[in-house]
Amino acid sequence: GEGGSGGEEDGVGLREAGVGGGVWCVSLPPALLAPLPQELRKPLKISDEWLSKLREMHTATVASTAPASAPASASAASAAAAELRFRSDLARLLLRYKALGGSGFQAAIGGGGGAG
């Protein structure tokens, strides 16, 4: 599984859901939850498999967009900052899916969309 801790007061939390393993809950800080409609305040969940895939893609994207002069620092502070950025981006992605109905077909043309 992915290492993680519960919800921080000012950041995005990530913890195992405890529903048989392999499922993670993403928790948002109260300040971010307050303006959301009630239906978007429910827990955001993601499978262990998808969490790993998204983490890999996020890491690759961040690495490919880093300036060439930026040192590849392995310090604890840079690792913590990278984890906070990932969690924030993960929460945004999951909220978008939830707001759009979660089907994953947001860019698909449905029904007679191609008929003209």
Rosetta blueprint (number, residue, H / E / L):
1 G L
2 E L
3 G L
4 G L
5 S L
6 G L
7 G L
8 E L
9 E L
10 D L
11 G L
12 V L
13 G E
14 L E
15 R E
16 E E
17 A L
18 G L
19 V L
20 G L
21 G L
22 G L
23 V E
24 W E
25 C E
26 V E
27 S E
28 L L
29 P L
30 P H
31 A H
32 L H
33 L H
34 A L
35 P L
36 L L
37 P L
38 Q H
39 E H
40 L H
41 R L
42 K L
43 P L
44 L E
45 K E
46 I E
47 S E
48 D H
49 E H
50 W H
51 L H
52 S H
53 K H
54 L H
55 R H
56 E H
57 M H
58 H H
59 T H
60 A H
61 T H
62 V H
63 A H
64 S H
65 T H
66 A L
67 P L
68 A L
69 S L
70 A L
71 P L
72 A L
73 S L
74 A L
75 S L
76 A H
77 A H
78 S H
79 A H
80 A H
81 A H
82 A H
83 E H
84 L H
85 R H
86 F H
87 R H
88 S H
89 D H
90 L H
91 A H
92 R H
93 L H
94 L H
95 L H
96 R H
97 Y H
98 K H
99 A H
100 L L
101 G L
102 G L
103 S L
104 G L
105 F L
106 Q L
107 A L
108 A L
109 I L
110 G L
111 G L
112 G L
113 G L
114 G L
115 A L
116 G L
